[in-house]
Amino acid sequence: QVQLVESGGGLVQAGGSLRLSCAASGGTFSSYGMAWFRQAPGKERDVVARISRSGDSTYYVDSVKDRFTISRDNAKNTVYLQMNSLKPEDTAVYYCAARVIFASTYSYWGQGTQVTVSS
């Protein structure tokens, strides 16, 4: 069983930056594909970025390309989301998630961290 704990959320002005962290425990971190999702009030939870087990492959939703960077440190069992040039529309609860090898869905989720971007 994998436990995921996010941190690093908060209130920031538009144009500012935040770095989210997600610490994993209870499993073999390097065997999981990882992703960040977000859910704004009244909206569905959508993927923001994902990263392969080794970290050599990443994906970003168009709305965050060139502003957000996902990375991982398998030695520290942690995945990060560096968010720059934040916009009010980035306001959401951000979740990290883990996907086991060969699985099509993410099985493990953190509790979420709130990111609020003020204009």
N, C-alpha and C positions, 0 to 999 in steps of 0.2 A: 504494500500500500504506500502510495506516494503522498506526502504532504507538501503543499505549496503555500508559501507565505509572502505576500507582496508588501512592499514598503516604498516610500518616496513620493506618494501623492501629496497634494496640497493645493493652495490657492496661489495663482500667479497671474500677473498682468499679461495681456496680449503682447506677443513678441518675445516673451520670456521663455525660459527653459526649465525642464524638470527631468530627473533621471529616476525611472522606476527600477526596482530590483525585485526579483522573485527567487527566494531561497527554497531549495528542494531538499527533502529528507525522506528516508524510508525506502529508497529504491536506487537503482543504478542510473544516475542522472544522464550519463553519456549515451544511454540506450533509448532516450526519449526525444522525439521531436517536440519542440516547444513553440508556443505562440502566445501572443498578447491579443486579447479581445477587449472590446469596450461596449458599454451599454449606456446610452443617454436616456433620460426620462421619457417614457412613452414610446421608446424605440426598441427594436430587437438587438440582441447581442451579436456583434459582427467582428470578424477578424480584422486586426490592424496590421499585424506582421507575424511572420513565422520564420523559424530557423531550423535547419537540419541538425541531426545528431552531432555531427562534427563541427558544425558552424560554417561550413563552406558554401552553403546555399541559403539564400534568404528570399522572402517575398514580402511586398508591401502593397497595401491597398492604395489606389491612386491618390486619394486625398491626403496621404501622409508622405508620399514619396519625396525625397530630397529634404525632408524636415525631421523625420524620425529614423533612428538606427537601432536595430535589434542586434544583440550580441550575447554570447554566452561564455562562461568560464567553467569548463567541466571539472577543473581541479577544485573549484569553490562551490560546485553544485548550484550555480546561480545563472539566471538569465536576466538581461537588462533591456530597458527600452529608453534610449536617450531621445528626448523630445525637445526640439528647438523650434523657434518661430511659432510658438503656440497661438492658436486662434480660439475665439469663444466657442466655435463649433467643435472643438476638441474636448469640451467639457463632458465628462462621463465617468462612470465607474470602470476602472481598468482591471481586467482579470488576466492572470497568466494561466496557461493550461499545458498539460503534458499528454503526448500521444505515444502509445507503445508501438514498437516496431510492427509493421504490417497492418496496423489498425487504420480504419478510415475516419474515426472520430476521436476527439480528445476525451480521455477518460477521467482525468484528474484536474481539479480546478482549485485555485486559491479563493480566498474570501473577498477579494477585490479591494482596490484602493481608489479613493475619490480624487479626481483631478478637476479643478475648477479654474477656468480661464476667464478673467474679467476683462471687459472692454473699457 
